[in-house]
Amino acid sequence: MHTASILFYIKDSLDDITIKMVDEKLRTVPGVIAPWFNPERDHLLFVYFNPEKTRASVLLNKVRKFGLDAKIIDF
């Protein structure tokens, strides 16, 4: 299995409920291994995934479906 990681910057302020919902939704995407927010910098979202099963654009769209202003800053 080939793995990759991606780093998103989320411009919006995030509360604990939103963080949990985004985390849970990303975990349902085939190929996602582990999403996590940096507790000290909650605007940063890391996602460890299998690029053979999903794409960065799919993950970005999942995050944006919550109405969040997100962009990929490292892939």
N, C-alpha and C positions, 0 to 999 in steps of 0.2 A: 504494500500500500504506500503510495506517494502521499506526503503530507505537506501542507503549507500553512502559513499564518498570515493574518491580515490585521491591520490596525485601523480602526475608525476613529475619527474625531467627531464628537457630537456637540454641536454648538449650544443646544438647549440645556437648561438646568434639569437634572434628573432627580426624582424622588425615589425612595426605596421600592415603591410599588411598580413604577415604570421600569426600573432596573430589573426587577424580578420578571416582569412580563416579557421584556425583550429577551432576557436570558432563556426563559422557558420556550418562547417561540423559536429562537434560533436552534435550540436543541432538537426540535422536531424536523429540521431540514436534513434530508439524507446527505451524509457526508460530513456533517458538522460533528467534530469530536469534543470540543470544549470552548464555549464562549465565556469570557469573564471580563468584568469591569475592574479597573484599578481602584481600590478603595480610597487611595489618597488623591487620585485624579479621576473623578467619576465621569469626566468627559471623554475618557479613552476607553474604547472597547476593543479587546483582542479576541480573535476567533481563530482557533486551530481547526483545520478542516482538510478533507480529502478533495483535491481539485479535480479528481477523476469523476466525482459524484456531484459536485456543485461548483458554481462559479462565484467569483467575487461580486459580480453584478447582482446575482440572486440574493446574496447576503445583504448587500447594500439596500436593495429594494425591500427586504423584510424589515430592516431597521426603519426605513423611511415610512413604511406603512403605519407606524405609530405616530406619524406626524412630526418626526424628529428631523432636524436639519443636520444630516450626517454626511460625511465625505470620507473617502479612503485616503489615508495619509501615508501608508506604507504597505507594500504587498511583496 
